Amino acid sequence: MTRLFSTILIAGLLGSMSPAAQNAAATKDETSVRSHLPLRTDGSWIVDRTGKRFKLRSVNWYGAEEQDHVVAGLELEKLSLIVQRIKAMGFNSVRLLWSNELFEMNPIVPDYAIRGNPEFRGMRAMRVFDAVVHAIADAGLLIVLDNHTSNGDWCCGNNDGNGLWYNQDYPEQNWISDWMHIVARYRDVPEVVGADLRNELRAGATWGGAPSTDWHAAAERGGNAVLSANRNLLIFVEGINYALDLTGVARLRVQLGVPNRLVYSAHDYPWDHNGITTEQQLFAQLDQKWGFVTAPGQPYTAPIWIGEFGTCHDQPSCLTSSSPGTNGFWFQGFRDYLDRRDFDWAYWALNGTQARGTGRTFGYEESYGVLDPYWNAPALPLVIPPPSVNLLTMLQTVMQPLQGPGAGRLNLAPVVSIIAPPPGSIFAAGSNVAISANASRRAGLIQKVDFYANGESIGSSITAPFQIEWTNVPPGNFEITAVATGSGDTVGSTTGISAPVRVMVFDYENYAPGTGNSIAIDFGNYRTTPMSLTEMAGVVPQQNWNGAYGNSGSLGSLVDKSGSTTGAQVTWAASNMWYTSTPDQPGDFRMMRGYLDNTNTSPTIVTVSQLPNAFAHYDVYVYFDGGNGTVERLGNYRILTSQDAS
């Protein structure tokens, strides 16, 4: 008898804190950060209410300004967990993007964009945005609201209609009115500390000159309007030409009606510096374009906040390189510049995946993101073994405030991330699992790293590389975490906790009575990025997968779970199936995919034949991919076997 059924295996997220403990922690975080507020400026620096330096070490979180009107990541991970990870990685603030279309149209957010947070289903976009703002604030993180675009879409291009602070759909009066209303909306959230008036002015924007293009004058109008709604906010004014150029400030500074509220903002990326061959050349360009505004004692002196800068994370050469013209050459030099000048900054971007917009694909990996495509751990270069230096660890070297009034040593908690096993790994019960982690600390040493599975200790390591072997693992769904403890030679937090890595341990022998055999078929054979347990694509996994591509085809000599050849064969056919240049991405862009629509009514058919006698009684497990982790199209798939097609 053949039993044919679909099986969905999802690792439940197990909270490490009780609700009461979480509420207490949130209250403590709020109280701690609020003691510094409101922020203001003092010469070249942002300072707290006591006059001490307060360095914004921020990260950009995009998506709400684009076509779905909601921050990315909520389709894969709980909002509260994303916010916790922002703080755990060492950031203290978020540049949160919004568009005039988001605020004025306020549509209902699509279900697929908030699948990981079903409590938002059916809500309008601004209610979800409210929830994001409050979640960030409750964690003790600060928020700078950024008017990124007028129309909801990906930015930026000279001809995208969003190059000035207004357009035909959203004239200047709307821009100012929307700012005043959104500031009033969050007036009682003191963690909302700033307004980035407009992102990347371009398309002929000028600093002075004709009123229709004069960003300097518009920034004064917009900034004063915002301050009339909340005089405690910092006003961030970007330069022109994609925020690369603040040279006009030397002759025409921005003046606001409330003193000590102005911060200039610049953006910088690798492609902005073609032809440089030395760090000195890079530093000179940056000083000339915008770094000069922090020079003390000038009529224009003000702080600088680097509102965007970023590099790819998938290769070591993205982060450091001796070759001019590469991302790594620029990033290494730019990091050194930040370290020497001690500017406030906001990295682009937090996102593990893209949001829906022009030239972007919802769910694709964000190659400039701090988080991985599952939104549950820092992104690591795609090399084996992962290097000790990654994007997050490099950013953490410039988090400490070194200059300014009352600047002292910032004792950041250790930063730890699990590098093996990958998220979504599946192991056989009774096997041994190697677990390893990277751990570092800006000041002080790492004393030890403890490892836990669902909160239970499974081992400890006291020397780098920090690794253990979890032996004779039991079946079940597990969250593996690592806790790094500092040596205690500095004052401050000495413990850091990793993002959880979710794995499954599967009891192949005892899952179905009388059935001890299984066959695995992998129609993509992508091993670089492992499948997550919430990604419903694939079949019973094992280490010995066969790879294949095509709208139709066959595979012979399938292996069993032990890796032995069975002699079984599989054929498949699908009138529409993704099969060429398949990207290594979560969702329905990996493994075999078939679908029904108005023009395609033929289902994907997979036929298994010539099964050995050992498989006289067997189960077929099918993981259906309904699109980015859903299972809403089961009727599009069926499995046939030569022994029994019932």
C-alpha positions, 0 to 999 in steps of 0.5 A: 500500500502506498500512502500519499500525503503532504507534510509541512514541517515548521520549527516553532519559535520558542521565546526565551523570556516570559511575557512579564520579563519581556515587558519589564525589559522593554520598560527598562529600555525605554527608561534608559534611553529616555533619560538622554532625550531630547537630543540637540546639537552642540557645534559639530556634535549631537548631544543628549539632554545633559550635554554629553555626546550621543552618537547615532549608530543607525541602520536603514529599514526600508519597504514602507516607502515602496509599493507594498507600503510596509517594511520588509521582513514581516513576511518572514519574521516577527516584528518584535524579533527583528527589533530585538536583533537590531539592538543586539547587533549594537545599533541604537537607532533606525532610519525609518523610511516613508512616502507621501503615498503611504501617508495619504493613500494608506492602503490595506497591506497585502497579506503576503507582505505580513505573513509572519505577523498575521495580527496585521492582516487586514490593517491599513498601512499606517497602522502597521507603520505605527506598530513598527514605530512603537516596537522600535521605541519600546526596545529603547531604540531611537527613530529618524523618520525619512521622507524617502519618496513622494510616490511609493517606489524604489529609489532612486533615478533622475527620471523617477518623478521623486527627485525633488521634494515635490512632484505633480501628485504631491506638491510642496503643500502636501509635503509640508502638511504630511510632515506636520501630520506625521510628526504630530502623530508621534509627538508622544513617542519621544524616541522619534528624535529626528526628521530627515526632510527628504531623501537624495535630492537630484533631478536638477535640485540646487542650493539656492537659485530658482525657487522651483529647484532651491532645496536650501530654501525648501529645507528651511520651510519644511524644517520650520514647519516640522519644528512647529509641530515638535520643537524637540526634533532634530532636523536632518538636511541632505545635500543635493546630487543624491546627498553627495554635495553639501558644498553650498553650505559654506556660502548659504547655511540652513537657518531654522527658527529653533536653535541647536536642531540642525544636522546635515546629512550625506550619503556615500557609496562605492560608485561615487568615487571612480578613479581613486587609488588611495585612502588619502584621495578618498578622504580629500573627496569626502572632506571637500564634498561634505566633511568640512561642515563639522569644522569648528568655529565656522558660521556653518558648523554643524554635525554630519550624519551619514544617512546612507552608506553600504556595500555588498556582504556576500564576498570578503572582497566586498568588505576589504580589498587592496584593489582600487575600484572594488567595493572592499577598497572603498568600504575599508577606506570609508570605515577608516574615515568614519573612525577618524572623524567619528561621524554619526551614521546610518548603514544601508540597510538592515534588510535581509530581503528586498521589498517590491518596487521598480527593478526590485523583486519581493523576497530576493536577497538584499545583498547590501543587508546586515541580516541574512535572507531569513532575517534571523542572523547577521549576513556572512560572506558566502565562503566556507568556512565563513571568515571571522570578519563580516559586515556586522563586525566591521560596522561594530568597529565604528560604533564607539563615540571617541570625540565630542563633549563627555565622550568616553569609552563605550562598552558594547556587549560582545557580539556573537553569531552562529555560523554553523549549522545554517538556519533551516538545517535538518539532521537525523536523530541520533547523529552528532551536530557540529556547532560553531560561532564567531564572537568578538568585542570592541573592548575586552576579550571573550572568556567563553561561548555557551551553546543552548538548544531550546534554552538547555545547555548543550556545551561550552567553548573557551577558545576561538574558533568557538565550537562544540559537538552536540552528540546523539541529538534527539528528534524535534524542532530546536532553536540554537543560541550562543551566549558570549561572555566577556572577560570582565576587564571593562565596565559595562555589559559583558554578555551578548546573545546570538540570533537563534538558528532554527534546525530540525532533527528528524527521526527517519526510522520511526516517523512512519511505522514499518517504513524505514526508507526514504528517497530525496529529490532536489530539483535545484541542488542549491546548497549555498543558502540552506532552505529554512524550515518555514520554506515549503519547497523540496522533499525529504532532505538528506546530504546526498541530493541529485540535481536536475533542471528543466521543464521536463526530464528524468533522474536515474539511480536515486539515492536513499537516506544513507547515500546508497544508490537505489536504482529508482528513477524519477521523471517530471513534466510541467508546462510552466516551471522555473528552471534556468538561472534559478537564483539561490533565494528563499521562496518560490525561486528555489527547487521545482516550481509548477503553477496554474494560471489562466493560460496554464492548466496543466499541473506539475507531475512527478513520477517515481518508478523502479523502486526496490523491494525494500520500498514495497511499503513507503511514504512519499513526503511532499513539501509544497511551495505556494510562493515564498513559504506558503502552501496555498496551491496544493492542487497544482502538484501530484506524485505518481508511482509505478507501484501504486498511483492511488 
